[in-house]
């Protein structure tokens, strides 16, 4: 599964988790559930051509989710994202340090559960749409700041 979808699913988990620890733990477990589903994947030769743009989109998604999340839910949402993305640290670990930060047995289990095929990119797009829709429904809009509300030169926010 693309890291962007792990980011989005972790955010959904964090939005509903009762606390930070549970958000991180459930996000971590969700990683393996998603990786066990049939999803998009490429061989090692093409990995960076997909991973770099996906990583940048994932970082942008984190920023957007953090900005949209009410302050009282921000830590659980970020913890869910952290937990959901953590198992994929093996990939940058191998690229930059020539080794995974995890024990060999962990990497073996993680690799064994993958069901990847290059023709399944639509699965990634559909997953992103579902997770994004769930986030939109779960996270109430942040109230406008008093300063922005008091500024008569700012245009009023429009309802969507």
C-alpha positions, 0 to 999 in steps of 0.5 A, a space after each residue: 500500500 502506498 504510504 499516503 494511504 497509510 497516512 490517511 488510514 492512520 489519521 482516520 484511526 487517530 480521529 476515533 481512537 480514545 487516546 494517543 497510545 491506542 491510536 499509535 497501536 491501532 495505526 501500527 496494526 492497520 498497516 499490516 491489515 492494509 498490506 495484506 489486502 491486494 494492492 499496488 506495488 512495483 519491483 525494486 528497480 522502480 521503487 524510488 520512482 513511485 516512493 519519492 512522489 508518494 512520500 511527498 504526497 504523504 507529507 503534504 497529506 500529513 500537513 493538511 490533516 494536521 491543519 484540519 484537525 481540531 487541537 484536542 484531537 491532533 495528538 491522537 491523529 498524529 499518533 495514528 499516522 505515526 503508527 500506521 507508517 512506522 513499519 515502512 521505515 525499512 524502505 528508507 533504511 535500506 536505501 540510505 543506510 543499507 539496512 532495515 531498522 527492524 529485526 530480520 524476522 519482522 521484515 520477513 513477516 512484513 514482506 510475506 503478507 504483501 499482495 502487490 501487483 503493478 496493475 492495482 493502482 486503482 485500488 490505491 486511488 479508491 482507498 485514498 478516496 475512502 480514507 479522505 471521505 472518512 476523515 472529512 466526516 470524522 473531523 469537525 471543521 476547526 473554528 475560525 480564529 477570533 482574529 480572522 473572524 474580527 477582520 472585516 477585510 477577510 472574505 467570509 468563509 463559504 459553506 460547502 
